[in-house]
């Protein structure tokens, strides 16, 4: 019998590549799509020999054509790191808005169910803590993060409108900070930044006074939550993340301890609009999906550290942005 087919956009990225692995393991045929602006083929090179995987090099902000049937679409294409938004703000806006619109249209055409990757950034610098799904957020639309936050907020609105107006089967996951193997070492986010610094023998850069908080979820837990949400009948947005909250200063200490390096912490200015606190309320995921995270931070960090340590040394010194972001029209 022919396998059911799934389209995963952002397939060469951190989360996209793990989703490809999971859906292939579940017996699907996966079409991985990516324009490779921030994605990296090395994340999916282990899949290329499989009959159950095909790769499509395409920018979903342009009309998306996929021959044949599709059962599910998972839209995970987007720059996802604050330094990316600064470098490629217009592509970030386009993939969340135009890209989402194209994929909703494709889902209509294929009668496929679509799950879109939203984010805790829809809550902005939150005034409600921990964040529940019914909180509307505190976002600066014209700040540096606005291009990501507002694109994702538009994405949610557009997705819900397709559900309400066209009866399309839609799912929205609000993803909180996630970590694990295949994060881009130089993507500027705090975990690869600290681990990269530890590997290069540099001091760890804490932004601000380090009192801001985040709650880090291991990637396997996130993928499990997303898989369950896709198969559920829940149309409203669902937070998926790990509620175990920590300050960034404590996080730096944990990394120093784990890596056994004698690096110091140095303090750098806090980026504009950096949220002061973030923690998911996951009551809804618990009750509707029967899901909660299982991997402790100590275990997840250990596995992630092993991954970064195993990379060829030259990858530690790769340019943060080795592709020409200004190519194309944006
Ligand atoms: N951060 C830091 N040092 C770094 C990179 C990030 O202290 O080298 C801080 C950043 O200011 C933020 C937190 O770590 O408060 C998480 O940043 P990240 O970019 O990973 O994700 P986000 O801000 O989107 O949660």
Boltz pocket constraint, residues with backbone or C-beta under 6 A from the ligand:
constraints:
  - pocket:
      binder: B
      contacts: [[A, 80], [A, 81], [A, 82], [A, 177], [A, 188], [A, 189], [A, 190], [A, 191], [A, 193], [A, 194], [A, 205], [A, 206], [A, 207], [A, 208], [A, 212], [A, 213], [A, 214], [A, 248], [A, 270], [A, 271], [A, 274], [A, 275]]
      max_distance: 6.0
